[in-house]
Amino acid sequence: MGDPQKLYAPSLFYLGLFIGALGLTLYPFSYSFLGSLADIPVAVFLGSYKIKYAIIGSFPSLTHSLATSLVLISLLGLSRRFKFLAILASLSTLLLLERSMGTYDPVDVAALLTGAFIGLMVLLATKQHNQNNNSDSMISAVLIAVASTSLAVGSYSQEPGCARYEGTTCVQQKRFANPVYMSYADLRSAVSLQPAKALTEINRLYLYKSLIFMNQKNQGIHIIDNRFPANPRPIGFIRIPGNLDISIRDDYLYADSYVDLVTLDLSDLTAIKEVSRQEEIFRFDAFQNIPSDIDFKYELIDSTRGVIVGYE
C-alpha cells in the first residue's frame, strides 16, 4: 500500500465512507452467502458459536467501528490526542448501544474493538495536519458520532426476508418467531418402535425384502408389509426425530436424526432397537423443521441448547 505516512485526510475520509457503505450493502446478503458455509464450531470468549452466525453478527459491527474511526481521523482538524479520545468515545457509544438494545454478543464486542484498534493504528501512522482546535471540529465530531450510531442501529435491527416470490415481486413476507429446542439428551433417547399410524406424507421410500419403509419428514419411518402388494399392511412406526433419509443393509437400518446418524437392528421387526449412534456428524440446520415463512433472529439460534424442532 506504500508508505503509511503518505495517507492523507481526504483518502481516509473516502476509505471510511467506502467501508461503511460496504458494510451496509453486503449485510443483507450475508445470510444467504454465509448460510452455505459448513458449520464450524468456534469458541469465542464465552460459550460455543457457529462461525456463520458469528460472522453475520460481527460484520456490521466491524465495518461501522472501523469506518467511524477513519472518518473521525480525516475530518477532525484537531490534535492527535483529541482524535484518539474521539475514537474511544465512539467505541464506547457503540458498546453501550450493543448492551442497551439487548443484542450483546462477545463476537460483536470483539469486532467493535478490532475496528477501533485498526483505526487507532492508522491514527498513529498518519501525519498530523491541522492543530486548530475550533468549534467547527467539535460539531463535526458530534455529527459523526450521531451518524455512526444511526448506522449501527440500522444494522442491528434485522428484517425478515421474503418467503415466496412471483417473478421478482415478494408476495409473502417471512415473520420472526422464537425457536423451540429439543435437548441433545432428549434427542438421543427419543428413538422408539410404536404402533402403526396414519401416513400423512411421504418424503422418502425404501424397498427392502418384502418391506416398504416410508419416511415421514422429521418424524420417523413407517413400516409396511408388502408381501401381498395388492393389500399392503402397516405394521409399525419408528419414531426418529429429525429423520430425512434412510439406507438399509444386512438387516441394519441407517437413519439421520438431525445432527446424528443412528443404526437400528431390523432382525426382529417386533423389537427394533437402536444399536449405535454417531453424534454430530451432520451439520446443524436451524431451519430443517421450520416452515419457509418463519425466520429467526440469528442471536436466538444457539446450537449448544440442542436441535430446533419448532417455533412459537
ChimeraX attribute file (.defattr): number of C-alpha atoms within 10 A of each C-alpha:
attribute: neighborCount
match mode: 1-to-1
recipient: residues
	/A:1	5
	/A:2	6
	/A:3	8
	/A:4	13
	/A:5	12
	/A:6	12
	/A:7	17
	/A:8	15
	/A:9	21
	/A:10	13
	/A:11	14
	/A:12	22
	/A:13	19
	/A:14	15
	/A:15	17
	/A:16	25
	/A:17	19
	/A:18	14
	/A:19	19
	/A:20	23
	/A:21	16
	/A:22	15
	/A:23	20
	/A:24	19
	/A:25	12
	/A:26	13
	/A:27	16
	/A:28	15
	/A:29	12
	/A:30	17
	/A:31	16
	/A:32	9
	/A:33	12
	/A:34	15
	/A:35	15
	/A:36	10
	/A:37	11
	/A:38	14
	/A:39	17
	/A:40	11
	/A:41	12
	/A:42	12
	/A:43	11
	/A:44	15
	/A:45	11
	/A:46	9
	/A:47	10
	/A:48	13
	/A:49	20
	/A:50	19
	/A:51	19
	/A:52	21
	/A:53	21
	/A:54	19
	/A:55	18
	/A:56	22
	/A:57	24
	/A:58	20
	/A:59	21
	/A:60	26
	/A:61	29
	/A:62	24
	/A:63	26
	/A:64	30
	/A:65	29
	/A:66	29
	/A:67	28
	/A:68	28
	/A:69	32
	/A:70	28
	/A:71	25
	/A:72	27
	/A:73	31
	/A:74	24
	/A:75	17
	/A:76	26
	/A:77	22
	/A:78	19
	/A:79	15
	/A:80	19
	/A:81	9
	/A:82	14
	/A:83	21
	/A:84	18
	/A:85	12
	/A:86	22
	/A:87	26
	/A:88	17
	/A:89	14
	/A:90	23
	/A:91	24
	/A:92	14
	/A:93	15
	/A:94	23
	/A:95	17
	/A:96	12
	/A:97	17
	/A:98	20
	/A:99	12
	/A:100	10
	/A:101	11
	/A:102	10
	/A:103	15
	/A:104	16
	/A:105	18
	/A:106	16
	/A:107	23
	/A:108	22
	/A:109	19
	/A:110	15
	/A:111	24
	/A:112	25
	/A:113	21
	/A:114	17
	/A:115	22
	/A:116	25
	/A:117	18
	/A:118	15
	/A:119	24
	/A:120	20
	/A:121	10
	/A:122	18
	/A:123	24
	/A:124	14
	/A:125	14
	/A:126	19
	/A:127	15
	/A:128	16
	/A:129	14
	/A:130	11
	/A:131	11
	/A:132	12
	/A:133	13
	/A:134	11
	/A:135	9
	/A:136	11
	/A:137	16
	/A:138	15
	/A:139	11
	/A:140	15
	/A:141	22
	/A:142	13
	/A:143	12
	/A:144	20
	/A:145	21
	/A:146	14
	/A:147	13
	/A:148	22
	/A:149	19
	/A:150	11
	/A:151	18
	/A:152	21
	/A:153	15
	/A:154	13
	/A:155	19
	/A:156	17
	/A:157	11
	/A:158	14
	/A:159	15
	/A:160	15
	/A:161	17
	/A:162	17
	/A:163	16
	/A:164	15
	/A:165	11
	/A:166	8
	/A:167	7
	/A:168	7
	/A:169	9
	/A:170	12
	/A:171	11
	/A:172	13
	/A:173	15
	/A:174	17
	/A:175	15
	/A:176	16
	/A:177	14
	/A:178	14
	/A:179	22
	/A:180	15
	/A:181	17
	/A:182	16
	/A:183	15
	/A:184	18
	/A:185	9
	/A:186	12
	/A:187	18
	/A:188	16
	/A:189	10
	/A:190	13
	/A:191	19
	/A:192	14
	/A:193	20
	/A:194	14
	/A:195	11
	/A:196	16
	/A:197	12
	/A:198	8
	/A:199	13
	/A:200	7
	/A:201	10
	/A:202	13
	/A:203	13
	/A:204	14
	/A:205	15
	/A:206	15
	/A:207	13
	/A:208	13
	/A:209	9
	/A:210	11
	/A:211	17
	/A:212	20
	/A:213	26
	/A:214	22
	/A:215	26
	/A:216	24
	/A:217	20
	/A:218	20
	/A:219	17
	/A:220	26
	/A:221	31
	/A:222	25
	/A:223	22
	/A:224	19
	/A:225	17
	/A:226	18
	/A:227	13
	/A:228	9
	/A:229	9
	/A:230	7
	/A:231	9
	/A:232	13
	/A:233	16
	/A:234	19
	/A:235	16
	/A:236	20
	/A:237	24
	/A:238	21
	/A:239	19
	/A:240	26
	/A:241	24
	/A:242	23
	/A:243	23
	/A:244	20
	/A:245	20
	/A:246	20
	/A:247	15
	/A:248	17
	/A:249	9
	/A:250	9
	/A:251	14
	/A:252	16
	/A:253	18
	/A:254	19
	/A:255	23
	/A:256	23
	/A:257	28
	/A:258	27
	/A:259	20
	/A:260	20
	/A:261	18
	/A:262	21
	/A:263	19
	/A:264	19
	/A:265	18
	/A:266	17
	/A:267	12
	/A:268	9
	/A:269	13
	/A:270	11
	/A:271	11
	/A:272	19
	/A:273	17
	/A:274	18
	/A:275	11
	/A:276	12
	/A:277	16
	/A:278	13
	/A:279	14
	/A:280	13
	/A:281	11
	/A:282	15
	/A:283	13
	/A:284	20
	/A:285	16
	/A:286	20
	/A:287	17
	/A:288	17
	/A:289	18
	/A:290	16
	/A:291	12
	/A:292	14
	/A:293	15
	/A:294	20
	/A:295	23
	/A:296	20
	/A:297	15
	/A:298	15
	/A:299	14
	/A:300	11
	/A:301	20
	/A:302	19
	/A:303	18
	/A:304	12
	/A:305	12
	/A:306	19
	/A:307	28
	/A:308	23
	/A:309	19
	/A:310	17
	/A:311	17
	/A:312	8
